[in-house]
Amino acid sequence: MNRFDPSIFDLNQDCKLDIKEIGNLKSRLITVENIFKDPERVKAFLDNIPLIDCIQPNPKGFYPGYQTYFSYELGELQNMLNYYVEETFETQVRGWNTAYQCVDGAKKVFDQSNFPHTDGGQIAGNVFLSDNVEQGSGTRFYRFKQTMEESPIANNCMYRKDLYGYKQPKFDIVDFNPVNSNEQWESYFLAEEKFNCLNMYEGALFHSAYIESGTYTTQLRKSLSFLSA
């Protein structure tokens, strides 16, 4: 019997912690470098999970590439996430929705994937696990130029969703070329991709899975992603 072993997600006791405040809101960003004790073991486990193409007739989201959710316990990683939720973000969560995410820079995406978004959970983050990190990749954070917001007002008023470009999602199939800065959006910080590195932040911030145009066309950008329930 091939049983799951949560020690896959054991942590490196010599990992390096950094906490920054980013943007005008002084939003907290946690970075933990060299997080997994055996990142190659984590990669091997994730690479055996079948990938689900995000381009579907009835899309459930706009992640650019492939995304597969799973319910395995995260072991020591989960304990760390819960600790920083309480100690650094000073809140509580009910649990975590976890996914293996892979960006393919050569793949077509929904046009909506090229624009900043926010997440439904309070806290979000990822651990980057690409085979070879390509320059300019990471999680990019934005402010909406018209109002200079770095996070939207939390309500369901459709006129406000229309303002941000969320009311009618863009379903055209196009090249993946995520926004850096344009007439609507201004990037103010890039949490750079580093191998075996955790970034953790508030899901309500405008952000995107960012790669430079022309990168990750011959390999996948791999990450273990999580969003609080």
Backbone bond lengths (Angstrom), bond angles and torsions (degrees), N, CA, C in turn:
res aa  C-N    CA-C-N  psi(-1)  N-CA   C-N-CA  omega(-1)  CA-C   N-CA-C  phi
1 M - - - 1.461 - - 1.534 109.58 -
2 N 1.318 116.12 131.82 1.457 121.37 179.45 1.528 108.74 -92.92
3 R 1.326 117.10 92.23 1.458 122.08 -175.93 1.522 110.89 -95.24
4 F 1.323 115.76 144.53 1.461 121.40 179.56 1.516 110.61 -70.62
5 D 1.320 116.29 137.27 1.461 123.33 179.63 1.528 108.78 -117.30
6 P 1.352 119.03 108.91 1.473 120.53 -177.41 1.519 114.14 -64.91
7 S 1.338 118.08 -11.16 1.472 119.30 177.64 1.526 111.48 -66.91
8 I 1.342 116.77 -11.41 1.462 120.73 172.83 1.526 110.24 -51.44
9 F 1.353 115.78 -37.78 1.456 121.19 -175.14 1.532 112.77 -97.24
10 D 1.337 117.17 23.75 1.464 120.13 175.79 1.527 110.13 -62.77
11 L 1.327 115.58 146.76 1.463 121.73 -174.75 1.518 111.98 -96.56
12 N 1.315 114.02 154.08 1.453 122.06 173.45 1.524 108.87 -81.09
13 Q 1.309 117.17 124.02 1.467 120.63 -177.69 1.522 112.36 -70.49
14 D 1.336 117.70 -13.40 1.471 121.25 179.36 1.525 112.00 -103.42
15 C 1.319 117.36 20.91 1.465 119.73 -179.94 1.530 110.44 -66.03
16 K 1.331 115.17 156.89 1.471 121.79 -173.67 1.525 110.17 -110.65
17 L 1.323 117.15 121.17 1.466 123.75 -177.92 1.521 111.33 -98.99
18 D 1.351 115.54 137.28 1.466 121.45 173.24 1.526 107.87 -140.68
19 I 1.328 117.22 134.39 1.467 122.07 177.37 1.525 107.81 -121.94
20 K 1.339 115.80 119.25 1.461 121.87 179.08 1.518 109.87 -111.61
21 E 1.347 115.39 159.68 1.463 122.26 167.03 1.516 106.93 -112.82
22 I 1.333 116.59 122.83 1.464 120.40 -173.22 1.530 110.74 -117.71
23 G 1.334 115.35 151.00 1.454 121.23 175.03 1.522 113.52 71.83
24 N 1.335 114.69 -180.00 1.466 120.99 179.29 1.520 112.32 -68.93
25 L 1.338 116.54 -24.96 1.467 120.87 179.43 1.526 112.46 -81.32
26 K 1.333 117.11 -3.90 1.468 121.43 -177.15 1.532 110.31 53.34
27 S 1.327 115.48 45.14 1.458 121.30 -178.17 1.525 109.64 -71.93
28 R 1.309 116.37 138.98 1.455 120.54 -176.58 1.528 111.44 -81.98
29 L 1.312 115.40 132.90 1.453 123.32 176.93 1.525 107.65 -125.47
30 I 1.325 115.95 119.64 1.459 121.56 178.31 1.522 108.65 -97.44
31 T 1.313 116.83 130.94 1.461 122.44 173.70 1.522 108.29 -124.59
32 V 1.334 115.63 129.24 1.469 121.05 176.65 1.519 107.37 -125.59
33 E 1.325 116.99 109.62 1.459 121.82 179.97 1.527 111.07 -87.14
34 N 1.331 114.84 148.68 1.465 121.87 178.49 1.529 110.75 58.10
35 I 1.336 116.13 48.72 1.466 121.03 -168.38 1.522 113.67 -75.43
36 F 1.336 118.49 -44.46 1.461 120.03 -175.86 1.522 111.26 -86.13
37 K 1.314 115.39 140.23 1.464 121.95 176.89 1.520 110.55 -62.53
38 D 1.339 116.74 -40.52 1.464 121.70 -178.61 1.530 109.00 -135.04
39 P 1.340 117.49 78.73 1.468 120.13 -175.82 1.526 113.33 -62.68
40 E 1.333 117.68 -29.01 1.464 119.73 178.84 1.529 110.62 -67.35
41 R 1.315 116.54 -33.95 1.472 120.53 176.13 1.523 110.38 -67.40
42 V 1.335 116.46 -40.19 1.463 120.63 176.63 1.525 110.10 -61.38
43 K 1.331 116.32 -46.67 1.469 121.14 179.44 1.522 111.35 -59.39
44 A 1.320 116.84 -44.95 1.460 120.57 -178.95 1.531 110.90 -61.90
45 F 1.335 116.33 -39.69 1.462 120.36 177.80 1.534 110.97 -64.53
46 L 1.328 117.16 -48.32 1.458 121.05 -177.72 1.530 111.74 -65.54
47 D 1.331 116.83 -36.10 1.463 120.26 -178.01 1.527 112.31 -68.24
48 N 1.329 117.73 -13.41 1.464 121.11 175.90 1.525 112.60 -90.71
49 I 1.336 117.21 -2.04 1.462 121.17 177.50 1.527 108.34 -88.19
50 P 1.323 119.42 123.94 1.474 120.41 179.22 1.526 111.12 -59.23
51 L 1.321 115.85 136.74 1.460 121.44 -179.60 1.526 110.55 -86.87
52 I 1.331 116.18 145.54 1.458 122.74 177.48 1.516 108.59 -112.21
53 D 1.321 116.27 123.73 1.464 122.16 179.61 1.523 109.40 -67.88
54 C 1.320 116.47 131.49 1.469 120.30 -178.81 1.529 112.75 -77.12
55 I 1.331 118.21 -16.10 1.465 120.50 176.73 1.526 107.73 -82.99
56 Q 1.326 116.32 100.53 1.461 123.27 -177.70 1.528 108.86 -129.40
57 P 1.358 118.14 155.09 1.475 120.42 177.92 1.525 112.62 -57.37
58 N 1.341 116.54 -36.24 1.463 121.00 177.40 1.530 108.61 -119.57
59 P 1.329 117.28 79.65 1.472 120.37 -173.15 1.517 112.36 -64.89
60 K 1.348 114.39 141.85 1.458 120.87 176.36 1.524 111.17 -102.69
61 G 1.301 116.25 -1.32 1.457 120.51 -179.35 1.506 109.71 -178.00
62 F 1.323 115.26 -178.69 1.454 120.46 -172.90 1.526 112.32 -125.92
63 Y 1.333 116.59 25.77 1.458 117.92 177.34 1.523 108.72 -62.41
64 P 1.315 118.16 133.17 1.468 120.82 -174.39 1.530 112.62 -81.57
65 G 1.312 117.16 98.50 1.453 120.08 177.40 1.513 112.11 129.62
66 Y 1.339 116.10 -116.94 1.460 121.99 -176.06 1.522 109.41 -127.60
67 Q 1.323 115.40 144.57 1.461 119.80 -178.21 1.522 108.76 -152.35
68 T 1.331 116.44 122.39 1.458 121.73 179.13 1.523 109.03 -125.89
69 Y 1.330 116.88 119.28 1.466 121.74 177.47 1.518 110.09 -83.93
70 F 1.329 116.03 147.85 1.464 119.76 175.64 1.527 109.91 -144.59
71 S 1.328 116.12 166.44 1.472 121.09 -173.36 1.519 112.82 -117.03
72 Y 1.334 118.51 17.90 1.456 120.15 177.69 1.526 110.80 -64.39
73 E 1.326 116.10 144.84 1.453 120.15 174.09 1.530 109.54 -68.08
74 L 1.316 116.76 141.49 1.456 121.29 -175.70 1.519 113.82 -93.56
75 G 1.333 117.76 4.18 1.453 121.54 174.47 1.513 113.62 55.39
76 E 1.330 116.82 -128.92 1.464 121.54 -177.15 1.520 111.89 -62.44
77 L 1.334 117.56 -32.88 1.462 119.78 177.75 1.517 110.63 -61.46
78 Q 1.325 117.15 -43.40 1.461 120.38 179.57 1.520 111.63 -62.12
79 N 1.322 116.64 -38.85 1.469 120.22 177.43 1.523 110.72 -62.70
80 M 1.332 116.89 -40.39 1.462 120.30 178.90 1.522 110.84 -65.69
81 L 1.328 116.92 -45.00 1.459 120.13 179.71 1.530 110.56 -58.27
82 N 1.319 116.41 -45.99 1.471 120.37 -179.29 1.524 110.94 -63.39
83 Y 1.326 116.88 -37.16 1.466 120.66 179.68 1.523 110.63 -63.23
84 Y 1.339 117.90 -47.31 1.457 120.14 -177.76 1.519 112.27 -71.42
85 V 1.327 117.44 -29.31 1.466 119.94 173.96 1.521 109.99 -57.90
86 E 1.310 116.15 -45.11 1.468 120.35 -175.93 1.524 112.19 -80.39
87 E 1.330 117.53 -41.93 1.457 120.40 -172.15 1.529 113.53 -85.04
88 T 1.323 117.99 -34.50 1.466 120.83 -175.19 1.525 111.65 -102.35
89 F 1.344 116.73 -45.88 1.462 119.79 -179.95 1.526 111.93 -89.29
90 E 1.319 116.65 -12.07 1.467 123.32 174.80 1.528 111.94 54.32
91 T 1.333 114.83 51.55 1.458 121.73 176.68 1.519 108.18 -146.93
92 Q 1.326 117.79 -172.74 1.459 122.67 178.17 1.516 108.98 -136.27
93 V 1.325 116.12 152.51 1.465 121.62 176.69 1.521 108.60 -130.16
94 R 1.339 116.20 159.82 1.466 121.21 -179.85 1.524 111.98 -86.71
95 G 1.316 116.96 -21.02 1.455 121.07 -177.52 1.517 109.47 166.47
96 W 1.349 115.96 -164.54 1.459 120.34 -175.07 1.521 111.35 -134.61
97 N 1.337 115.43 137.76 1.459 122.33 168.55 1.527 106.61 -98.20
98 T 1.320 116.37 121.29 1.460 121.30 -171.15 1.520 110.60 -118.29
99 A 1.328 116.39 140.90 1.462 120.68 -178.60 1.523 110.71 -143.10
100 Y 1.321 114.26 150.95 1.458 121.64 168.16 1.520 106.15 -94.97
101 Q 1.343 116.52 118.78 1.461 121.76 -174.63 1.532 109.82 -117.84
102 C 1.323 114.86 137.29 1.462 120.46 179.58 1.526 109.68 -135.60
103 V 1.323 116.62 122.25 1.463 122.46 175.34 1.522 108.71 -93.85
104 D 1.332 115.92 132.50 1.462 122.74 175.52 1.523 107.48 -116.14
105 G 1.339 116.91 106.07 1.459 121.22 -175.71 1.510 114.24 -65.88
106 A 1.344 117.68 -14.27 1.462 121.28 179.14 1.531 112.10 -95.47
107 K 1.326 116.95 -0.94 1.461 121.71 -173.90 1.530 111.37 -95.92
108 K 1.313 116.35 143.44 1.460 121.34 173.10 1.531 109.56 -70.75
109 V 1.331 115.65 151.65 1.467 121.16 -178.90 1.516 109.29 -138.80
110 F 1.338 116.16 168.78 1.459 119.62 167.55 1.527 107.81 -66.17
111 D 1.320 117.10 139.23 1.462 120.67 -178.34 1.529 111.31 -56.31
112 Q 1.331 117.74 -31.81 1.457 121.40 179.85 1.526 111.41 -58.82
113 S 1.339 116.53 -27.15 1.464 120.87 -179.86 1.529 112.56 -64.26
114 N 1.332 117.22 -18.68 1.462 121.28 -177.75 1.527 113.26 -84.01
115 F 1.338 117.51 -2.12 1.460 120.94 -174.40 1.524 110.92 -116.90
116 P 1.334 117.31 155.04 1.464 120.44 177.80 1.523 111.85 -57.70
117 H 1.328 114.67 153.83 1.461 120.89 178.88 1.527 108.59 -142.54
118 T 1.311 115.75 173.21 1.460 121.83 169.53 1.521 107.96 -124.81
119 D 1.331 116.89 160.03 1.462 122.19 -179.91 1.524 110.81 -103.97
120 G 1.323 115.37 156.01 1.461 120.34 -179.45 1.516 113.95 -76.08
121 G 1.337 117.29 -23.39 1.460 120.64 179.99 1.517 112.21 -88.04
122 Q 1.336 115.47 157.63 1.472 119.98 -179.58 1.524 112.21 -63.26
123 I 1.337 116.33 -44.28 1.458 121.77 -173.06 1.530 109.31 -123.52
124 A 1.318 115.89 136.65 1.462 121.92 179.64 1.517 109.10 -134.08
125 G 1.325 115.49 167.04 1.453 118.94 176.57 1.502 112.35 174.42
126 N 1.330 115.21 -179.37 1.455 120.27 -179.47 1.517 109.89 -158.55
127 V 1.332 114.25 159.20 1.461 122.37 169.83 1.521 106.35 -117.54
128 F 1.321 117.18 119.45 1.464 121.20 -178.47 1.531 110.30 -79.30
129 L 1.354 115.15 134.94 1.456 120.86 -175.51 1.527 112.15 -139.25
130 S 1.324 117.05 29.66 1.463 120.65 179.38 1.522 110.67 -63.29
131 D 1.344 115.70 149.14 1.461 120.15 178.40 1.524 110.64 -63.15
132 N 1.331 117.07 -43.97 1.463 122.64 177.59 1.531 107.83 -139.04
133 V 1.322 117.01 114.36 1.463 121.52 -177.36 1.521 109.57 -70.14
134 E 1.337 115.93 130.18 1.461 120.94 178.32 1.529 109.92 -102.20
135 Q 1.309 116.46 147.53 1.465 123.46 -170.58 1.528 111.90 -62.50
136 G 1.343 115.71 140.72 1.456 121.51 173.51 1.504 114.91 88.36
137 S 1.324 117.89 3.31 1.459 122.14 -176.74 1.532 110.96 -91.26
138 G 1.341 115.28 152.70 1.462 120.11 176.44 1.507 111.70 159.18
139 T 1.317 115.80 -158.97 1.462 122.67 173.45 1.519 107.54 -106.37
140 R 1.336 116.36 118.43 1.468 121.01 -176.16 1.527 109.23 -101.12
141 F 1.330 115.52 139.86 1.468 122.20 -179.50 1.527 110.07 -113.09
142 Y 1.348 115.51 146.90 1.462 121.58 -169.65 1.525 112.18 -134.79
143 R 1.337 114.03 160.73 1.467 120.74 163.84 1.520 108.40 -123.02
144 F 1.342 115.34 147.38 1.458 122.77 -179.17 1.525 107.37 -84.05
145 K 1.334 117.68 115.13 1.466 121.65 -168.56 1.522 113.41 -60.54
146 Q 1.325 117.67 -36.60 1.464 120.11 -174.40 1.519 112.27 -62.23
147 T 1.346 116.29 -34.52 1.467 120.34 -178.18 1.531 112.27 -120.08
148 M 1.332 117.11 -7.59 1.461 124.78 -176.55 1.530 112.51 63.19
149 E 1.323 116.42 24.31 1.470 121.01 176.70 1.528 110.01 -76.27
150 E 1.314 115.80 140.98 1.455 122.23 172.23 1.521 110.97 -104.37
151 S 1.333 115.33 -6.57 1.462 123.61 177.44 1.520 106.70 -153.10
152 P 1.343 118.67 138.21 1.456 119.47 -176.66 1.526 112.46 -76.28
153 I 1.327 115.59 157.41 1.456 120.20 170.99 1.526 108.18 -63.50
154 A 1.312 117.57 132.99 1.469 121.82 -173.93 1.528 110.57 -82.61
155 N 1.324 116.31 87.88 1.460 120.68 171.50 1.518 108.67 -153.87
156 N 1.324 116.60 174.89 1.466 121.65 -176.53 1.524 112.63 -106.79
157 C 1.318 118.56 19.94 1.459 121.03 178.96 1.534 109.45 -67.41
158 M 1.332 115.81 122.64 1.454 119.99 -173.34 1.522 112.86 -68.83
159 Y 1.347 118.24 -27.62 1.459 118.93 179.12 1.531 110.07 -64.04
160 R 1.331 115.76 -32.80 1.466 118.81 179.68 1.532 110.40 -74.05
161 K 1.331 117.13 -39.20 1.460 120.25 175.43 1.530 110.17 -61.48
162 D 1.332 115.72 -36.22 1.463 120.20 178.12 1.526 110.50 -64.75
163 L 1.330 116.42 -37.11 1.460 121.81 179.46 1.526 110.89 -60.21
164 Y 1.338 115.95 -42.47 1.459 120.82 -178.54 1.531 112.90 -82.72
165 G 1.325 117.30 -10.30 1.458 120.55 -178.44 1.512 113.93 89.18
166 Y 1.367 117.22 22.78 1.462 121.18 -178.07 1.531 112.75 -102.27
167 K 1.330 117.97 -15.11 1.466 120.33 -172.73 1.522 111.17 -63.77
168 Q 1.299 117.22 -46.21 1.468 122.78 178.03 1.525 108.12 -119.98
169 P 1.347 117.57 91.84 1.468 119.96 -178.94 1.530 111.92 -56.24
170 K 1.321 114.99 148.15 1.464 121.97 -177.50 1.531 109.02 -88.54
171 F 1.345 116.83 107.55 1.455 121.67 -175.46 1.526 113.67 -97.29
172 D 1.334 118.47 4.65 1.462 119.66 175.85 1.529 109.49 -61.19
173 I 1.324 116.88 142.80 1.460 121.66 177.84 1.524 108.54 -90.83
174 V 1.334 116.30 118.24 1.473 121.85 -173.46 1.526 109.40 -138.35
175 D 1.330 115.99 175.65 1.462 120.84 172.94 1.525 109.47 -68.13
176 F 1.325 115.61 151.55 1.460 119.93 175.83 1.519 109.04 -82.81
177 N 1.321 116.31 111.22 1.459 122.91 -179.11 1.530 107.60 -145.10
178 P 1.338 117.57 75.18 1.460 120.96 -171.54 1.523 112.99 -62.68
179 V 1.317 114.86 148.97 1.459 122.81 -179.20 1.526 110.15 -62.68
180 N 1.328 115.75 135.08 1.458 121.31 164.40 1.527 106.53 -97.01
181 S 1.320 117.25 -71.86 1.460 122.69 170.44 1.521 107.68 -141.92
182 N 1.325 116.61 142.40 1.462 121.41 175.96 1.524 108.78 -147.83
183 E 1.347 117.91 -160.56 1.461 120.13 -176.18 1.523 112.74 -68.44
184 Q 1.334 117.99 -19.63 1.463 121.82 -179.04 1.519 113.51 -102.64
185 W 1.332 116.56 -35.59 1.460 121.13 -170.06 1.526 110.99 -122.43
186 E 1.334 113.92 143.80 1.459 121.74 176.54 1.523 108.81 -124.67
187 S 1.316 116.43 122.45 1.460 119.90 177.24 1.529 109.67 -81.17
188 Y 1.331 115.86 133.81 1.463 118.78 179.00 1.526 113.30 -119.41
189 F 1.344 117.69 -8.91 1.468 118.16 178.51 1.522 109.60 -163.56
190 L 1.339 115.43 142.28 1.455 122.59 172.59 1.523 108.60 -121.09
191 A 1.340 116.14 116.52 1.459 120.81 171.43 1.528 106.35 -83.08
192 E 1.316 116.70 101.12 1.451 122.00 -168.93 1.521 112.37 -66.51
193 E 1.333 113.91 145.26 1.457 120.32 173.33 1.521 109.38 -70.70
194 K 1.326 115.86 127.82 1.459 123.03 171.04 1.525 107.09 -135.35
195 F 1.308 116.51 141.74 1.463 119.85 -178.15 1.528 111.03 -61.72
196 N 1.338 115.70 135.76 1.462 122.93 177.79 1.526 111.69 59.30
197 C 1.335 114.90 40.48 1.472 121.39 -176.97 1.525 110.32 -124.22
198 L 1.320 115.67 130.55 1.463 123.53 177.72 1.526 110.22 -93.99
199 N 1.338 116.68 132.49 1.465 122.71 165.80 1.525 107.87 -119.44
200 M 1.322 116.94 136.70 1.458 122.38 -175.01 1.531 108.30 -137.63
201 Y 1.336 117.53 131.22 1.460 121.21 -171.55 1.526 109.67 -156.11
202 E 1.329 115.84 174.13 1.468 120.47 178.67 1.526 110.32 -78.99
203 G 1.331 115.97 129.31 1.455 120.79 -176.56 1.515 113.78 -65.55
204 A 1.324 117.91 -21.02 1.463 121.32 -177.63 1.522 113.08 -76.78
205 L 1.325 118.18 -8.02 1.464 120.36 177.32 1.526 109.89 -74.48
206 F 1.326 116.92 141.89 1.460 120.25 172.81 1.536 108.17 -64.89
207 H 1.334 117.00 124.57 1.462 120.34 -178.04 1.519 110.23 -155.21
208 S 1.329 116.20 173.25 1.461 120.58 177.54 1.518 110.07 -152.89
209 A 1.343 115.33 156.63 1.462 121.68 167.77 1.523 106.28 -78.95
210 Y 1.322 116.70 107.93 1.463 120.48 -167.75 1.521 112.35 -110.20
211 I 1.341 115.41 132.99 1.456 122.29 166.47 1.524 107.67 -135.53
212 E 1.321 116.68 154.11 1.460 121.00 175.56 1.529 109.48 -73.53
213 S 1.328 115.78 148.87 1.455 121.10 177.61 1.528 110.10 -58.17
214 G 1.329 116.38 132.86 1.455 121.15 178.67 1.510 115.00 89.51
215 T 1.342 117.78 -2.61 1.461 120.45 178.61 1.526 110.17 -100.36
216 Y 1.305 115.17 164.64 1.475 123.73 -178.68 1.533 111.71 51.70
217 T 1.317 115.79 43.50 1.468 120.98 177.03 1.530 111.81 -97.27
218 T 1.338 117.99 -16.25 1.460 121.38 179.85 1.520 112.27 -118.19
219 Q 1.307 117.84 0.65 1.457 123.13 175.20 1.526 107.91 -150.41
220 L 1.326 116.94 163.87 1.455 122.21 178.78 1.528 110.37 -91.40
221 R 1.342 115.60 142.65 1.469 119.50 168.07 1.523 106.91 -86.10
222 K 1.321 116.28 114.10 1.459 121.52 -171.34 1.527 111.33 -105.05
223 S 1.327 115.29 140.64 1.463 119.56 175.83 1.524 110.71 -154.25
224 L 1.308 114.46 148.97 1.461 123.17 168.67 1.517 105.81 -94.47
225 S 1.327 116.49 117.87 1.461 120.93 -172.47 1.519 110.27 -115.13
226 F 1.322 115.94 150.15 1.457 119.73 178.89 1.519 110.67 -146.02
227 L 1.330 114.31 149.07 1.464 122.53 -179.76 1.511 107.71 -140.85
228 S 1.336 116.08 131.58 1.461 119.13 -176.30 1.521 111.52 -68.24
229 A 1.337 115.18 145.30 1.469 121.32 177.39 1.517 109.39 -89.05
